[in-house]
């Protein structure tokens, strides 16, 4: 069973599963939500390799019970996005993130045939502020984020509310596993900023709340001269994130582990260099200040290690220039105005 197939990452995971021969039951909130998936993956629907289960509210107890019938593996990518309302109640994110994940675990525990559950978390859950040089690994947790959000409530920054939801949801997931010891295995996947071509060619995947928008915004700021060239970003191509999820589902001997999928750590100058090496037709992007000591190798004090996934999964990531090219080319096709 796959939850979150209409999302940017989720649709790429679904495509990867189908092309590898899996038979997939995709959870959608309504039949209307299934239409883009039915259109994009029509041959798989017609062949019976892709079917749908409607779960209107993933926070309702027992919501996944019928959808899990006959299932032997679960990939859960569904989660609330950063709120567009700056005064949003943090619980509007935290509640569904926690309850949706725990609900899947509770229902999966009642299905003897399920062997493994893979849950999408986020690399942001690692980034507890540190002094000086530091290499983040899967052992780290950004536990101050939920505390700050609890103190600030609605006035907390939207991004921090999102971080708190991811931290609390993953902690709750591991706590549930420890307390209940189900027969299935659990693995969590931690993507950083995820860029690339939307499988569904969905315009919402380039809106300000979307992951791709971080790159689009940087290009806009480069064009108007306001981009901080030494600001750093960890990012991974959405196709690689999808591959990492399937590896997390299928690789033996990795139960109970977290995996950060870090394809690239770069400054914005590095990213401008990547764009310049594979220009996008019709898009003028300044080159910044190449060769001026503004590369990640020159200034980075803190990095996120992705070595564990490379070792266990054999991950081989797409080049930054290809990721940037795909992202920007499709964004223009979808109506983005830099």
N, C-alpha and C positions, 0 to 999 in steps of 0.2 A: 504494500500500500504506500502511496506517495501523497503527502499533504503539502500544499503550497505550490502546486504546478502552474498557477497563473502568474506567479511572481517572476522577477528577473532571474534570480538564481534557480528557483524551483523549476521553471520551464526548461532551463538548460540541463538540469539534473534529469528531468523527465525524458528529454531527447536522448541523453546519453544512455539511460536505462533501456529505452526502446531500441536504439541502434545496436546495443549489445545483446539483444534477444530476450530481454526480460518481458514477462507478461505483467502489466501494471494496472492496478486499480487506483485511479486518481480521485482524491477527495476534493470536492468543490462545494462552495456555499449554496449554489443554486444551479439549475440546469442552464440558465443564461450565462453564468460564469464559465460553463464548460464549452461554450460555442467557439472561442478562439482556439482552444485545445483541439476540439473536433476538426476545425478547419486546418490547423497547422499539421496535425498528425493523422489526417484522414485515412491513409493506407493502414495504419495500425489499428484504428477504430474498426475499419471494415474487416480486417483479418482477425479481430477479436483479441489482439495483443494489448489494446488499451480500452478500458472501461471506466465508468465513473460511478462514484457514490456521493450522494448529496448529504452534507453535514452542515446545516444552517448556522449552528453556533457551537464552536469547538470547546467552549467552556462549560457546556451542559454535561453533567455526569452521565456516562454511558454513551456519549455522542458518537463514538467510533465503533461501538460494539458490533453492529451489523456490517459495517464497512470492512472489519478485520476478518470476517469469516473467510476461511480458505487461504489466508495469507501466511507466508513464511518469512517475510522481511518487511521492515518499515523504514521509510525515509521521511522525516518530519522537517520540512523547510518553512512552514507557515509561522509568521510572527508579525506583530504590529510594526509599522514604520515610525520614523521620527515624526512627531505631531506637527501639523502645520500651524495649529493654534498655540501661540507662546504661553497662554494661560491654561493649557490643558491640564487636567488632573493627572498626576503621575500614575494613579491606579488604572487609568484608562489604557495604559500600555502594560503596566506590571501585571495586573490581574489576568488579562487574556494570555500573556506570554507564559506565565506560570501555570495557570489552570489548563490551557490548551495542551501543554507538554505533559503535565501530570495525568491529564485525562487519557492521552494516548497510552501512557505507560500502564495505567490501571486497567484499561480495556485490553491491552496486549497481553497482560499477565493472565488473562482468562482464556487465551487461545494457545493451546499446547504446541501447535506447529510453528509458532514464531521463533526464529533463531536469533535474530539480531534487530535492534532498533538503532538507527542513526539519527541524531538530532543536530540541526544547524544552530550553532551558537554564534560567537563573533570573536575575532582577535582583539577587539576593543576590551573584552573582559580581562585581558592580561595586563592592561596598561596602567597599573597603579603608579602614581608619580614617584620617581626615584631621584636621588641626588647623584650627580656625576655620571660617569659612563656606566652603562648597564645593558645587558643582553636579556631580553624577555624570553621566557620559555613557557611551555604549557603548565609549569608549576606555579605561575603567577596568577593573581586575581586582583581586579580593580575593586576592592571591597569598600573603599571610601566613597565610591559613587552613590550606592544606595543610601549611605548615611547622610550625605549632603542633600540628596533629593528628599529624604525624610524630613530634614530640618527646614528646607526651603519650600517644599510643597509645590504649589502651582507656579511659583516664581522661579523655580529652577530652570536652567536652560533646557530647551527641547532635546538637544543632543545628550545631555546628562541624564534626562529621564529615560531616553532610549538605552543608554549604557546600563543604567540601573536595572531596567527590565531584562536585559540580556544576562547580567550577572546573577540576578535573583532567580531567573528561570533556570539557568544551568546549575546553580547551587541546589535548587529544589529538586532538579532531576537526579543529581548524584545522591542527595540525601534520601530520596525515595528509593533508589536502588539499594542503598545500604540498609535501609529499614525493612524492605520487603523481599530482597534477594530473589527476584523472579528467575524463571528458567532461561529467559532470553538474555543475550549479551547487549551491552550498551556501548556506543562509541559516539563522541561528540566531535563536530567539525567546526573549526574556527576560521572563517574567512576574514580578511582585512577589507579595505575598500575594494569593491569588485567592479571592474570595468569590462567593456566589450560589447559585442553585438547582441541585441535582444532577439532571442529565438522567435518571439511572437511579434516582433516589429511594433511594439506597444509604445505609443507616445508618452504614457505615464512613466516609462522607464528612463526618461530624460528630464522629468520635472524636478524642482528644487529639492524634494525629499528623497530623490532617487540616488543611488550610489554613483551612477555615471555622471551626475551633475557636478561632482567634485572636479572632475577633469574639465568639463565644459566651462565651469566657472573660472577655473585657472586660465584657460585659453582666453576667455573674455577679459580677465584682469591683465593678462600679458599684453593684450591688444591696447588696453587703455593705460598701461604703465604702472599699475598698482600691485602687480604680483610680487610676492616675497620669494625671490629665487632660491633662498636657502631653506625655506620651509620643507619639511620632509613628509613623505607619504609612503605607506606600505600598500601595495595593490597587487591584485592577481586577476588574470583574465577569467571571465565567467565560464569559459569552456574548461579551464583547468580546475576551477572550483567544482564544476559538475563532475569531472573525472575523479577528484578527490573524494566526493561523496560516494561514488560507486566503489572506489577502492576501500572506503571505510565500511561499506556494506559487505564486501566480498573477501577482504584480506583476512586470512586465518590468524589466530593468536594475538589479537589486539583488543580484546574485550576490556572495558573499564578504562579506556584511555581517551585523551583529548589530542587533537591534531590541528596545529596551526598551518594553514595553507598560504605561505608567503612567497609569491612569485617574484616580487621586486620591491626593494627599498630604494627610494630615490628622492632627490630634491626636485623642486620644480624646474631648476636648470637642467637636470638630467632628463626630465620629461620633455622639455622643449628641444633638447638635443635629439631625443627619440623621434619627435614629430618632424624635425628638420630632416632626419635621415630617410623618412618615408612620407613626403608631403601629401596632404589631402587636396585633391583638385578643387579649386574654387574657394579655398580657405587660407587666408594670409595669417600666419602666426609668427610673431617676432621670435628671433633666435635667442634673446636674452643676452647673457654674457658668457659664452662658451670659453672654456680654458682659463677662467678667472678664479679658480679655487672654490667654486660653489657646488661641486659635486658631492654626493653622499660620502664618497671615500675621503673627502677633505674635511668634512665638518661633523659627521655623525657621532654623537655621544651615546645615543640609545638606539638599539635595533631590536627587531623581533625575529627570533630564530625560527626558520621553517625546516631545519635540518631533520627533525624527527619524521615528518611526512616524506621527505626525500628518501630517507633510509628505509622506512617501513613500506611505503607505497611505490617507490621508484618514480616519484613525480618528476617530470621534465616540463618546465613551464614555457609558455609561449613568450616570444620576445616583447619587450615593452613597446617597440616601434609598431609591431603588428597589432597589439592591443589598442594602442592610441589611434592607429589608423582606422581600425574597425569601428571603434567608438565614435570618432568624430565624423566618419563618412556616413554612418547610419543616422547620427543625430541630425545632420544636415538634411538627409532624406525625410526625416520625421518632422521637419519644420523648425529645428533649432536656429535661432538668430543670434550669432555671437556678438 
